[in-house]
Amino acid sequence: TFVLSEVDKFSDGTLHKILEKLDNMVKDFRLFKYNPGMTTRIWSEDDKTRSKEFMEVIEHRLKLRRIFKILKSFVGGRLRDVDYRLIQRTE
């Protein structure tokens, strides 16, 4: 099982895959679709809320990584095809 503090250890590609599968499982409520051995497992409300919290942490981590990547290129002096006047501050 994943612990929320372990999210930092994964690459962006792995986090995107995990996020996509969790999103499908939470929305479809079909846990056994991705793991056939879990057909008898009951998908409880606690599982749903834990998965949603985990998805929020992953989305936040990916957002931070994108922001730092943009800032790194900005500070490094590399020109990008980004109009920095259009960038809005997000909460």
MDTraj code that builds the backbone (N, CA, C; nanometers):
import mdtraj as md
import numpy as np

residues = "THR PHE VAL LEU SER GLU VAL ASP LYS PHE SER ASP GLY THR LEU HIS LYS ILE LEU GLU LYS LEU ASP ASN MET VAL LYS ASP PHE ARG LEU PHE LYS TYR ASN PRO GLY MET THR THR ARG ILE TRP SER GLU ASP ASP LYS THR ARG SER LYS GLU PHE MET GLU VAL ILE GLU HIS ARG LEU LYS LEU ARG ARG ILE PHE LYS ILE LEU LYS SER PHE VAL GLY GLY ARG LEU ARG ASP VAL ASP TYR ARG LEU ILE GLN ARG THR GLU".split()
xyz = np.array([
    [0.0832, -0.1183, 0.0000],
    [0.0000, 0.0000, 0.0000],
    [0.0876, 0.1246, 0.0000],
    [0.0316, 0.2305, -0.0538],
    [0.1030, 0.3572, -0.0600],
    [0.0744, 0.4396, 0.0643],
    [0.1742, 0.5114, 0.1060],
    [0.1594, 0.6069, 0.2149],
    [0.1708, 0.7447, 0.1528],
    [0.0915, 0.8399, 0.1999],
    [0.0903, 0.9730, 0.1401],
    [0.2278, 1.0377, 0.1389],
    [0.3114, 1.0067, 0.2359],
    [0.4447, 1.0670, 0.2408],
    [0.5379, 1.0090, 0.1347],
    [0.5012, 0.8985, 0.0712],
    [0.5859, 0.8352, -0.0293],
    [0.5626, 0.8881, -0.1697],
    [0.4729, 0.9826, -0.1868],
    [0.4406, 1.0350, -0.3196],
    [0.5628, 1.0998, -0.3838],
    [0.6499, 1.1603, -0.3036],
    [0.7682, 1.2289, -0.3559],
    [0.8647, 1.1342, -0.4262],
    [0.8599, 1.0066, -0.3957],
    [0.9569, 0.9115, -0.4485],
    [0.9295, 0.8705, -0.5930],
    [0.8107, 0.8993, -0.6455],
    [0.7730, 0.8509, -0.7773],
    [0.7970, 0.9556, -0.8847],
    [0.8202, 0.9078, -1.0066],
    [0.8372, 0.9995, -1.1196],
    [0.7005, 1.0487, -1.1662],
    [0.7017, 1.1511, -1.2517],
    [0.5763, 1.2083, -1.3009],
    [0.4941, 1.1057, -1.3780],
    [0.5598, 1.0241, -1.4596],
    [0.4887, 0.9240, -1.5388],
    [0.4163, 0.8229, -1.4518],
    [0.4840, 0.7773, -1.3477],
    [0.4230, 0.6811, -1.2557],
    [0.3056, 0.7446, -1.1819],
    [0.3224, 0.8696, -1.1394],
    [0.2132, 0.9372, -1.0689],
    [0.0926, 0.9570, -1.1593],
    [0.1164, 0.9871, -1.2871],
    [0.0047, 1.0020, -1.3808],
    [-0.0710, 0.8699, -1.3968],
    [0.0022, 0.7585, -1.4050],
    [-0.0626, 0.6273, -1.4183],
    [-0.1453, 0.5945, -1.2938],
    [-0.0868, 0.6178, -1.1770],
    [-0.1582, 0.5903, -1.0519],
    [-0.2823, 0.6779, -1.0414],
    [-0.2666, 0.8059, -1.0751],
    [-0.3786, 0.8996, -1.0679],
    [-0.4908, 0.8586, -1.1620],
    [-0.4561, 0.8162, -1.2822],
    [-0.5572, 0.7750, -1.3801],
    [-0.6344, 0.6528, -1.3316],
    [-0.5627, 0.5530, -1.2798],
    [-0.6306, 0.4320, -1.2323],
    [-0.7168, 0.4606, -1.1093],
    [-0.6651, 0.5405, -1.0163],
    [-0.7452, 0.5750, -0.8986],
    [-0.8697, 0.6528, -0.9377],
    [-0.8535, 0.7440, -1.0323],
    [-0.9669, 0.8238, -1.0781],
    [-1.0748, 0.7344, -1.1376],
    [-1.0344, 0.6390, -1.2203],
    [-1.1312, 0.5461, -1.2794],
    [-1.1969, 0.4592, -1.1731],
    [-1.1188, 0.4133, -1.0753],
    [-1.1751, 0.3281, -0.9714],
    [-1.2744, 0.4050, -0.8852],
    [-1.2426, 0.5289, -0.8519],
    [-1.3318, 0.6074, -0.7660],
    [-1.4594, 0.6439, -0.8402],
    [-1.4465, 0.6807, -0.9670],
    [-1.5646, 0.7216, -1.0434],
    [-1.6512, 0.6031, -1.0837],
    [-1.5881, 0.4922, -1.1225],
    [-1.6637, 0.3764, -1.1704],
    [-1.7010, 0.2801, -1.0585],
    [-1.6313, 0.2878, -0.9458],
    [-1.6520, 0.1952, -0.8343],
    [-1.6349, 0.0500, -0.8787],
    [-1.5407, 0.0283, -0.9699],
    [-1.5136, -0.1074, -1.0177],
    [-1.3701, -0.1437, -0.9824],
    [-1.3495, -0.1770, -0.8594],
    [-1.2161, -0.2081, -0.8109],
    [-1.1590, -0.3312, -0.8805],
    [-1.2418, -0.4313, -0.9049],
    [-1.1938, -0.5571, -0.9612],
    [-1.1579, -0.5464, -1.1082],
    [-1.1958, -0.4371, -1.1745],
    [-1.1621, -0.4200, -1.3159],
    [-1.0107, -0.4121, -1.3338],
    [-0.9410, -0.3528, -1.2380],
    [-0.7970, -0.3347, -1.2481],
    [-0.7193, -0.4423, -1.1741],
    [-0.7857, -0.5140, -1.0871],
    [-0.7222, -0.6224, -1.0142],
    [-0.8246, -0.7346, -0.9998],
    [-0.8245, -0.8302, -1.0953],
    [-0.9269, -0.9357, -1.0960],
    [-0.9336, -1.0177, -0.9671],
    [-0.8272, -1.0213, -0.8906],
    [-0.8269, -1.0975, -0.7668],
    [-0.9091, -1.0339, -0.6566],
    [-0.9553, -0.9119, -0.6783],
    [-1.0291, -0.8404, -0.5740],
    [-1.1789, -0.8353, -0.6015],
    [-1.2328, -0.9342, -0.6718],
    [-1.3752, -0.9331, -0.7047],
    [-1.4629, -0.9445, -0.5807],
    [-1.4124, -1.0052, -0.4757],
    [-1.4934, -1.0226, -0.3552],
    [-1.4735, -0.9094, -0.2548],
    [-1.3830, -0.8187, -0.2836],
    [-1.3547, -0.7067, -0.1916],
    [-1.4666, -0.6039, -0.1982],
    [-1.5118, -0.5587, -0.0842],
    [-1.6169, -0.4572, -0.0779],
    [-1.5509, -0.3200, -0.0787],
    [-1.5966, -0.2330, -0.1673],
    [-1.5420, -0.0978, -0.1837],
    [-1.6138, -0.0079, -0.0844],
    [-1.5531, 0.0150, 0.0310],
    [-1.6193, 0.0898, 0.1382],
    [-1.6055, 0.2406, 0.1179],
    [-1.6828, 0.3158, 0.1938],
    [-1.6753, 0.4620, 0.1893],
    [-1.5376, 0.5104, 0.2344],
    [-1.4799, 0.4398, 0.3301],
    [-1.3464, 0.4755, 0.3780],
    [-1.2432, 0.4605, 0.2660],
    [-1.2568, 0.3539, 0.1871],
    [-1.1671, 0.3340, 0.0725],
    [-1.1824, 0.4468, -0.0287],
    [-1.3057, 0.4869, -0.0526],
    [-1.3312, 0.5949, -0.1489],
    [-1.2698, 0.7262, -0.1014],
    [-1.2908, 0.7594, 0.0257],
    [-1.2370, 0.8864, 0.0763],
    [-1.0849, 0.8839, 0.0800],
    [-1.0265, 0.7702, 0.1183],
    [-0.8810, 0.7586, 0.1195],
    [-0.8232, 0.7730, -0.0203],
    [-0.8899, 0.7131, -0.1177],
    [-0.8442, 0.7234, -0.2561],
    [-0.8554, 0.8662, -0.3071],
    [-0.9644, 0.9338, -0.2715],
    [-0.9801, 1.0736, -0.3139],
    [-0.8730, 1.1624, -0.2516],
    [-0.8419, 1.1396, -0.1241],
    [-0.7359, 1.2167, -0.0585],
    [-0.6018, 1.1918, -0.1261],
    [-0.5760, 1.0664, -0.1589],
    [-0.4509, 1.0308, -0.2251],
    [-0.4424, 1.0964, -0.3625],
    [-0.5552, 1.1011, -0.4335],
    [-0.5586, 1.1667, -0.5648],
    [-0.5282, 1.3155, -0.5515],
    [-0.5824, 1.3791, -0.4483],
    [-0.5555, 1.5217, -0.4266],
    [-0.4075, 1.5463, -0.4004],
    [-0.3449, 1.4580, -0.3216],
    [-0.2020, 1.4725, -0.2926],
    [-0.1202, 1.4561, -0.4202],
    [-0.1553, 1.3582, -0.5032],
    [-0.0832, 1.3364, -0.6286],
    [-0.1001, 1.4559, -0.7211],
    [-0.2232, 1.5069, -0.7345],
    [-0.2465, 1.6228, -0.8213],
    [-0.1679, 1.7436, -0.7726],
    [-0.1641, 1.7640, -0.6418],
    [-0.0887, 1.8764, -0.5852],
    [0.0608, 1.8605, -0.6138],
    [0.1127, 1.7393, -0.5967],
    [0.2549, 1.7138, -0.6213],
    [0.2893, 1.7383, -0.7684],
    [0.2052, 1.6907, -0.8604],
    [0.2305, 1.7118, -1.0032],
    [0.2250, 1.8599, -1.0385],
    [0.1328, 1.9321, -0.9773],
    [0.1214, 2.0761, -1.0021],
    [0.2473, 2.1483, -0.9544],
    [0.2955, 2.1129, -0.8351],
    [0.4180, 2.1739, -0.7836],
    [0.5376, 2.1442, -0.8732],
    [0.5465, 2.0203, -0.9207],
    [0.6577, 1.9853, -1.0092],
    [0.6531, 2.0655, -1.1381],
    [0.5325, 2.0862, -1.1948],
    [0.5200, 2.1684, -1.3161],
    [0.5635, 2.3117, -1.2891],
    [0.5200, 2.3662, -1.1759],
    [0.5554, 2.5040, -1.1410],
    [0.7064, 2.5174, -1.1241],
    [0.7688, 2.4242, -1.0519],
    [0.9134, 2.4318, -1.0318],
    [0.9898, 2.4142, -1.1625],
    [0.9389, 2.3316, -1.2501],
    [1.0035, 2.3130, -1.3802],
    [1.0000, 2.4435, -1.4599],
    [0.8861, 2.5117, -1.4591],
    [0.8732, 2.6397, -1.5298],
    [0.9634, 2.7447, -1.4656],
    [0.9634, 2.7513, -1.3321],
    [1.0478, 2.8488, -1.2629],
    [1.1960, 2.8220, -1.2869],
    [1.2328, 2.6954, -1.2895],
    [1.3720, 2.6586, -1.3135],
    [1.4170, 2.7059, -1.4510],
    [1.3331, 2.6864, -1.5510],
    [1.3700, 2.7315, -1.6852],
    [1.3689, 2.8838, -1.6927],
    [1.2803, 2.9476, -1.6191],
    [1.2731, 3.0940, -1.6179],
    [1.3979, 3.1534, -1.5528],
    [1.4372, 3.0992, -1.4379],
    [1.5549, 3.1484, -1.3666],
    [1.6826, 3.1127, -1.4424],
    [1.6827, 2.9976, -1.5062],
    [1.8000, 2.9539, -1.5812],
    [1.8241, 3.0352, -1.7069],
    [1.7301, 3.1177, -1.7454],
    [1.7485, 3.2038, -1.8610],
    [1.7097, 3.1413, -1.9931],
    [1.6572, 3.0204, -1.9908],
    [1.6143, 2.9583, -2.1164],
    [1.4831, 3.0201, -2.1603],
    [1.4763, 3.0542, -2.2851],
    [1.3532, 3.1122, -2.3380],
    [1.2549, 3.0017, -2.3718],
    [1.1316, 3.0267, -2.3398],
    [1.0252, 2.9322, -2.3712],
    [0.9177, 3.0062, -2.4465],
    [0.8300, 2.9317, -2.5080],
    [0.7177, 2.9915, -2.5795],
    [0.6022, 3.0167, -2.4838],
    [0.6303, 3.0871, -2.3757],
    [0.5295, 3.1156, -2.2742],
    [0.5214, 3.2668, -2.2568],
    [0.4009, 3.3183, -2.2599],
    [0.3808, 3.4598, -2.2321],
    [0.3604, 3.4727, -2.0813],
    [0.4641, 3.5159, -2.0110],
    [0.4615, 3.5191, -1.8652],
    [0.3615, 3.6201, -1.8100],
    [0.3160, 3.7115, -1.8924],
    [0.2142, 3.8071, -1.8472],
    [0.0783, 3.7389, -1.8313],
    [0.0599, 3.6254, -1.9006],
    [-0.0681, 3.5552, -1.8940],
    [-0.0763, 3.4561, -1.7777],
    [0.0379, 3.4292, -1.7149],
    [0.0391, 3.3347, -1.6028],
    [-0.0317, 3.3985, -1.4843],
    [-0.1272, 3.3252, -1.4303],
    [-0.2036, 3.3757, -1.3169],
    [-0.1649, 3.2984, -1.1921],
    [-0.1710, 3.3661, -1.0824],
    [-0.1402, 3.3021, -0.9556],
    [-0.2557, 3.2112, -0.9158],
    [-0.2236, 3.0878, -0.8769],
    [-0.3263, 2.9929, -0.8339],
    [-0.3072, 2.9627, -0.6867],
    [-0.4141, 2.9314, -0.6218],
    [-0.4112, 2.8996, -0.4782],
    [-0.3931, 2.7521, -0.4599],
])
top = md.Topology()
chain = top.add_chain()
for i, resn in enumerate(residues, 1):
    res = top.add_residue(resn, chain, resSeq=i)
    for name in ("N", "CA", "C"):
        top.add_atom(name, md.element.get_by_symbol(name[0]), res)
traj = md.Trajectory(xyz[None], top)
